[in-house]
Amino acid sequence: MGIFDSSSNHTCNMPSSFTADAPDPIVGNLSFHQLNMAISGGCAAFSTLSISILMFRHATHFSRPNEQSKILKICALIPIYSILSFLSIAFPNTYIYLDPWIEFFQGIALGSFFLLLCEFVSPSASSRDVFFAALQVPKSRLSRGGKQPVDGLEWYRKKWFAVFQYPIIALGVAIATDITQAASVYCLESSSIHYSHLWLEIASNVSLSFAITSVVKFYAALKKDLKHHKPLAKFLAFKLIIFLTFLQSIIFWILRSTHTLKGTNQLTWADVNFGIQTMIVCIEMVPFSIFFHWAYDVAPYDLSKARPLPLAQMGGQGGTSSPHDPETGSQGVDQYRMEQQKMQHDYYNQPGGYYGGFMGSRALLTVVNPMEIVRAIMFGFSMRSESKTMNDRYVGGVPPVYQGGPNEY
């Protein structure tokens, strides 16, 4: 029986409720749904256990809360993917309601990854605007005027806004999906303009594309400043998850919209339309959960080991991020870069302790604390006025080194 929307007089051919098991078994006495439950459940359990161990290690070695709170949020994306995907398989009728919330948590993890990169390049949040004011980013080859540098602070502001618009859009899409599905006007298998599925998919995919592109460009411009933090491993470990799930969602959206996926005696409508897709996600999380142990290693935060980023290795190399001002020359800029690098060195080599609380409980609570992302979103809207204020603080293109205490951003 299909879902019928009398207000628009258009019929959605997808079932109003999903049958879990097909009539015929696919392996022995097991239906595809039962086999999927076994495979996906095992993968979800392994991935969750693996990441839980990594998160526990970070929580009990919580020596750099500003960085590790973001790492914990990034790591949490794997068990969220695994568990919600498995629940969608176990209870097929919940898939449409749960799937958009995975996107929302992905938006939070993406924002946390962006903040982590900001933390790496400028540990003192109060001087971060100063750092990016000195950053000269070459324009794209396709941009008018060749590769003339653009204002670093304005570039930073745009990237920040492009990243943090995604959690807002993802939250709106998740709420709208649940409401329209309950009202029988969503229709997962349809790409008709008469159903909300098409419009919500477009909004989500466009928003995600802007956010991913911005993070990629941000990483590319700053990778020389990030080289002491295994940036490529961290980048690939996180970005491959988003890329693969995004690509799979596009493929299955096309297959569903063209009615290519059809049930058989061995595969129900739910199996072919999202059961296979969610099983693939659960399987993919296994190697990612292992790779995360290397990409987001706890060793740099273990106080019993040597601290990273020794000043002798940092040098005074400007690289991509060192601007050249024709009026003042490069000496003032190099001095500024050295001051920034010394601040970063002092930050990583100062004595400290662990701040995660008993058995890391205080650190683990930061995973469910939404205020960091909320403040980042609010900061994105207010950054234009702050960037104008910062532009008035320096003369000749070389900003002073700000020595104030750390703020949230």
C-alpha positions as CSV (number, residue, x, y, z in Angstrom):
1,M,0.0,0.0,0.0
2,G,1.4,3.4,-1.0
3,I,1.4,6.7,0.8
4,F,-1.2,9.0,-0.7
5,D,-1.1,12.8,-0.3
6,S,-4.6,14.0,-1.0
7,S,-3.7,17.7,-0.7
8,S,-1.5,17.6,-3.8
9,N,-3.2,14.6,-5.5
10,H,0.1,12.8,-6.0
11,T,0.8,9.2,-5.0
12,C,4.1,8.0,-3.5
13,N,4.6,4.3,-4.4
14,M,6.9,3.4,-1.5
15,P,5.4,1.2,1.3
16,S,3.7,2.9,4.2
17,S,5.6,0.4,6.5
18,F,8.6,-1.7,5.8
19,T,8.7,-5.5,6.0
20,A,11.9,-6.7,7.6
21,D,12.3,-10.2,6.2
22,A,11.9,-11.4,2.6
23,P,9.9,-14.6,2.0
24,D,12.9,-16.6,0.8
25,P,16.3,-16.9,2.6
26,I,19.4,-15.7,1.0
27,V,22.0,-17.9,2.8
28,G,20.9,-21.1,4.4
29,N,18.0,-20.3,6.6
30,L,18.9,-16.7,7.0
31,S,17.0,-13.9,5.3
32,F,19.0,-11.0,3.9
33,H,17.8,-8.8,6.8
34,Q,19.0,-11.4,9.4
35,L,22.4,-11.7,7.6
36,N,22.6,-7.9,7.4
37,M,21.9,-7.7,11.1
38,A,24.7,-10.1,11.9
39,I,27.3,-8.4,9.7
40,S,26.4,-4.8,10.5
41,G,25.9,-5.5,14.2
42,G,29.4,-7.1,14.4
43,C,31.0,-4.2,12.5
44,A,29.2,-1.6,14.6
45,A,30.2,-3.3,17.8
46,F,33.9,-3.5,16.7
47,S,34.0,0.1,15.5
48,T,32.3,1.4,18.6
49,L,34.6,-0.5,20.9
50,S,37.7,0.5,18.9
51,I,36.8,4.2,19.0
52,S,35.7,4.0,22.6
53,I,39.2,2.8,23.6
54,L,40.7,5.8,21.7
55,M,38.3,8.3,23.2
56,F,39.0,6.9,26.7
57,R,42.7,7.2,26.2
58,H,42.3,10.9,25.1
59,A,40.0,11.5,28.1
60,T,42.5,10.1,30.6
61,H,45.4,12.1,28.9
62,F,43.4,15.3,28.6
63,S,46.4,17.7,28.7
64,R,45.2,20.0,25.9
65,P,41.5,20.5,26.4
66,N,41.1,23.0,23.6
67,E,42.4,20.4,21.1
68,Q,41.3,17.1,22.6
69,S,37.7,18.2,23.1
70,K,37.4,18.6,19.3
71,I,39.2,15.3,18.7
72,L,36.7,13.6,20.9
73,K,33.8,15.0,18.9
74,I,35.4,14.0,15.6
75,C,36.0,10.4,16.9
76,A,32.4,10.2,18.1
77,L,31.2,10.4,14.5
78,I,32.2,6.7,13.9
79,P,30.1,5.1,16.6
80,I,27.3,7.5,15.8
81,Y,27.4,6.4,12.1
82,S,27.7,2.7,13.2
83,I,25.0,2.6,15.8
84,L,22.4,4.7,14.0
85,S,23.0,2.7,10.8
86,F,22.6,-0.6,12.7
87,L,19.4,0.7,14.3
88,S,18.1,1.6,10.9
89,I,18.7,-2.0,9.8
90,A,17.2,-3.6,12.9
91,F,14.1,-1.3,12.8
92,P,13.5,-0.4,9.1
93,N,10.7,1.9,9.8
94,T,13.1,4.2,11.7
95,Y,15.5,4.7,8.8
96,I,14.0,7.9,7.3
97,Y,13.7,9.4,10.7
98,L,17.3,8.6,11.9
99,D,19.3,9.1,8.7
100,P,19.2,12.9,8.6
101,W,20.4,13.1,12.2
102,I,23.6,11.4,11.1
103,E,24.1,14.4,8.8
104,F,23.6,16.7,11.7
105,F,26.2,15.0,13.8
106,Q,28.4,15.0,10.8
107,G,28.0,18.7,10.6
108,I,29.1,19.0,14.3
109,A,32.2,16.8,13.6
110,L,33.1,18.8,10.5
111,G,32.9,22.1,12.5
112,S,35.0,20.5,15.2
113,F,37.6,19.5,12.6
114,F,37.8,23.0,11.3
115,L,38.2,24.4,14.9
116,L,41.0,21.8,15.5
117,L,42.9,23.1,12.4
118,C,42.5,26.6,13.8
119,E,43.8,25.5,17.2
120,F,46.8,23.9,15.6
121,V,47.9,27.0,13.6
122,S,47.2,29.4,16.4
123,P,46.9,27.9,19.9
124,S,46.2,31.3,21.5
125,A,42.7,32.0,20.5
126,S,42.9,35.7,21.3
127,S,45.7,36.2,18.7
128,R,44.1,34.1,16.0
129,D,42.7,37.1,14.2
130,V,46.2,38.5,14.2
131,F,47.6,35.3,12.7
132,F,45.1,35.3,9.8
133,A,45.5,39.0,9.3
134,A,49.1,38.2,8.4
135,L,48.1,35.3,6.2
136,Q,48.2,36.0,2.4
137,V,46.3,33.4,0.4
138,P,46.9,33.2,-3.3
139,K,43.8,33.5,-5.5
140,S,42.7,30.6,-7.7
141,R,44.2,30.4,-11.1
142,L,40.7,30.9,-12.4
143,S,40.3,34.1,-10.4
144,R,40.5,37.4,-12.1
145,G,43.9,39.0,-11.8
146,G,45.9,35.8,-11.6
147,K,47.3,34.7,-8.3
148,Q,47.3,38.0,-6.5
149,P,47.0,37.4,-2.7
150,V,43.7,38.0,-0.9
151,D,43.2,39.4,2.5
152,G,43.8,36.5,5.0
153,L,41.3,37.7,7.6
154,E,38.5,38.1,5.1
155,W,39.3,34.7,3.6
156,Y,39.3,33.2,7.1
157,R,35.9,34.8,7.9
158,K,34.3,33.4,4.7
159,K,35.7,29.9,5.3
160,W,34.4,30.0,8.9
161,F,30.9,31.0,7.8
162,A,30.9,28.4,5.0
163,V,31.7,25.6,7.4
164,F,29.3,26.5,10.2
165,Q,26.3,27.1,7.9
166,Y,26.3,23.3,7.5
167,P,25.2,22.3,11.0
168,I,22.4,24.8,10.8
169,I,21.2,23.5,7.5
170,A,21.6,19.9,8.6
171,L,19.6,20.5,11.7
172,G,16.8,22.2,9.7
173,V,16.8,19.3,7.2
174,A,16.6,16.7,10.0
175,I,13.7,18.4,11.6
176,A,11.9,18.9,8.3
177,T,12.5,15.3,7.2
178,D,10.9,13.9,10.4
179,I,7.9,16.3,10.1
180,T,7.3,15.7,6.4
181,Q,7.7,11.9,6.7
182,A,5.2,11.8,9.5
183,A,2.8,13.9,7.4
184,S,3.3,11.5,4.4
185,V,4.8,14.2,2.1
186,Y,8.5,13.1,2.1
187,C,8.6,10.1,-0.2
188,L,12.1,8.6,0.0
189,E,12.0,7.0,-3.5
190,S,10.7,10.0,-5.3
191,S,12.5,13.0,-6.9
192,S,9.3,14.7,-7.7
193,I,9.0,18.4,-6.9
194,H,5.7,17.6,-5.1
195,Y,7.5,15.9,-2.3
196,S,10.0,17.3,0.2
197,H,12.6,14.6,-0.4
198,L,14.0,16.4,-3.5
199,W,14.2,19.8,-1.9
200,L,15.7,18.6,1.4
201,E,18.3,16.5,-0.5
202,I,19.3,19.5,-2.6
203,A,19.6,21.7,0.5
204,S,21.7,19.2,2.4
205,N,24.0,18.3,-0.5
206,V,24.7,21.9,-1.5
207,S,25.3,22.9,2.1
208,L,27.7,20.0,2.6
209,S,29.5,20.7,-0.6
210,F,30.2,24.3,0.4
211,A,31.4,23.2,3.9
212,I,33.7,20.4,2.5
213,T,35.2,22.7,-0.2
214,S,35.9,25.3,2.4
215,V,37.7,22.9,4.7
216,V,39.7,21.5,1.9
217,K,40.9,25.0,0.8
218,F,41.6,25.9,4.4
219,Y,43.7,22.8,4.9
220,A,45.6,23.3,1.6
221,A,46.5,26.9,2.5
222,L,47.8,26.0,5.9
223,K,49.3,22.6,5.5
224,K,52.8,23.9,6.0
225,D,51.8,25.4,9.3
226,L,50.1,22.1,10.2
227,K,53.0,19.8,9.3
228,H,53.9,18.9,12.9
229,H,50.4,17.5,13.6
230,K,50.2,14.7,11.0
231,P,47.7,16.9,9.1
232,L,47.3,14.6,6.0
233,A,46.4,11.6,8.2
234,K,43.9,13.6,10.2
235,F,42.5,15.1,7.0
236,L,42.1,11.8,5.2
237,A,40.8,9.9,8.2
238,F,37.9,12.3,8.6
239,K,37.4,13.5,5.0
240,L,37.2,10.0,3.5
241,I,34.3,9.1,5.8
242,I,32.3,12.2,4.7
243,F,33.3,11.7,1.0
244,L,32.4,8.0,0.9
245,T,29.1,8.4,2.7
246,F,28.2,11.5,0.5
247,L,29.1,9.6,-2.7
248,Q,27.0,6.6,-1.6
249,S,24.0,8.8,-0.7
250,I,24.2,10.3,-4.2
251,I,24.4,6.9,-5.9
252,F,21.5,5.5,-3.9
253,W,19.4,8.7,-4.4
254,I,19.8,8.3,-8.2
255,L,19.0,4.6,-8.0
256,R,15.9,5.2,-5.9
257,S,14.7,8.1,-8.0
258,T,15.0,6.1,-11.3
259,H,13.2,3.1,-9.6
260,T,16.2,0.9,-10.4
261,L,16.1,-0.7,-7.0
262,K,13.3,-3.3,-6.8
263,G,12.5,-5.9,-4.3
264,T,12.6,-9.7,-4.9
265,N,11.7,-12.8,-3.1
266,Q,15.0,-12.6,-1.3
267,L,15.2,-8.8,-0.9
268,T,12.5,-6.6,0.5
269,W,11.9,-3.0,-0.5
270,A,13.8,-1.9,2.6
271,D,16.7,-4.1,1.9
272,V,17.4,-2.8,-1.6
273,N,16.6,0.9,-0.9
274,F,18.6,1.4,2.3
275,G,19.5,-1.9,3.9
276,I,22.5,-2.5,1.6
277,Q,23.6,1.1,1.9
278,T,23.6,1.1,5.7
279,M,25.4,-2.3,5.7
280,I,28.2,-0.8,3.6
281,V,28.5,2.2,6.0
282,C,28.8,-0.2,9.0
283,I,31.5,-2.2,7.2
284,E,33.4,0.9,6.2
285,M,33.6,2.2,9.8
286,V,35.7,-0.8,10.8
287,P,39.0,0.2,9.0
288,F,38.3,3.9,9.8
289,S,38.0,3.1,13.5
290,I,41.5,1.4,13.3
291,F,43.1,4.2,11.2
292,F,41.9,6.8,13.8
293,H,44.2,5.3,16.4
294,W,47.1,6.5,14.3
295,A,45.7,9.7,12.8
296,Y,44.5,11.0,16.2
297,D,47.1,9.4,18.3
298,V,47.2,10.1,22.0
299,A,51.0,10.3,22.2
300,P,51.3,14.1,21.6
301,Y,49.2,14.6,24.7
302,D,50.9,12.1,27.0
303,L,52.9,14.2,29.4
304,S,55.3,11.4,30.1
305,K,56.7,11.7,26.6
306,A,58.6,14.5,24.8
307,R,56.4,17.4,23.8
308,P,55.8,18.0,20.0
309,L,56.8,21.0,18.0
310,P,60.3,21.8,19.2
311,L,61.3,25.3,18.3
312,A,64.4,24.2,16.5
313,Q,62.3,22.3,13.9
314,M,59.9,25.2,13.4
315,G,62.4,27.7,12.2
316,G,61.4,30.9,10.6
317,Q,60.1,29.5,7.3
318,G,57.2,31.5,6.0
319,G,56.1,29.1,3.4
320,T,52.6,29.7,2.0
321,S,51.5,31.6,5.1
322,S,54.3,34.2,5.1
323,P,53.2,37.4,3.5
324,H,55.5,39.8,1.7
325,D,54.8,43.5,2.0
326,P,56.5,45.6,-0.6
327,E,56.6,48.7,1.6
328,T,57.8,47.2,4.9
329,G,59.8,44.3,3.4
330,S,59.7,40.8,4.7
331,Q,61.8,41.3,7.8
332,G,58.9,42.6,9.9
333,V,56.7,39.7,8.7
334,D,59.4,37.2,9.5
335,Q,59.7,38.6,12.9
336,Y,56.0,38.3,13.4
337,R,56.0,34.7,12.2
338,M,58.8,33.9,14.6
339,E,56.9,35.4,17.5
340,Q,53.8,33.3,16.5
341,Q,55.9,30.2,16.3
342,K,57.5,30.9,19.7
343,M,54.1,31.3,21.2
344,Q,53.1,27.9,19.7
345,H,56.3,26.4,21.0
346,D,55.7,27.7,24.5
347,Y,52.1,26.5,24.5
348,Y,53.1,23.0,23.7
349,N,56.1,22.8,26.0
350,Q,54.7,24.5,29.1
351,P,54.2,22.2,32.2
352,G,50.7,21.1,32.9
353,G,48.6,18.2,33.9
354,Y,45.6,16.2,32.9
355,Y,42.2,17.9,33.1
356,G,39.8,15.1,32.2
357,G,38.6,14.3,35.7
358,F,38.1,10.9,37.2
359,M,38.5,8.2,34.6
360,G,38.2,11.0,32.0
361,S,34.6,11.6,32.8
362,R,34.9,15.4,32.6
363,A,36.6,15.2,29.2
364,L,34.0,12.8,27.8
365,L,31.2,15.1,28.8
366,T,32.6,17.7,26.4
367,V,31.4,15.4,23.6
368,V,27.7,16.0,24.4
369,N,28.2,19.7,25.3
370,P,26.8,21.7,22.3
371,M,28.0,25.1,23.5
372,E,31.3,25.0,21.6
373,I,29.5,24.6,18.2
374,V,26.8,27.1,19.2
375,R,29.4,29.7,20.1
376,A,31.3,29.0,16.8
377,I,28.1,29.5,14.8
378,M,27.3,32.8,16.6
379,F,30.9,33.9,16.1
380,G,30.6,33.3,12.4
381,F,27.8,35.9,12.2
382,S,29.7,38.4,14.2
383,M,33.1,38.0,12.6
384,R,32.5,40.6,9.9
385,S,32.5,43.5,12.4
386,E,35.4,42.0,14.3
387,S,37.5,41.7,11.1
388,K,36.9,45.4,10.4
389,T,38.1,46.2,13.9
390,M,41.2,44.1,13.5
391,N,42.1,45.7,10.2
392,D,42.3,49.0,12.0
393,R,44.8,47.7,14.5
394,Y,47.9,47.5,12.3
395,V,49.7,49.7,9.8
396,G,51.7,48.6,6.8
397,G,50.4,45.1,6.5
398,V,52.3,43.7,9.5
399,P,50.0,43.2,12.5
400,P,51.4,43.3,16.1
401,V,51.6,40.2,18.1
402,Y,48.8,40.2,20.6
403,Q,49.8,39.0,24.0
404,G,46.4,38.8,25.7
405,G,44.9,35.7,27.4
406,P,43.1,33.0,25.6
407,N,39.4,33.3,24.8
408,E,37.0,30.8,23.4
409,Y,38.0,31.7,19.8
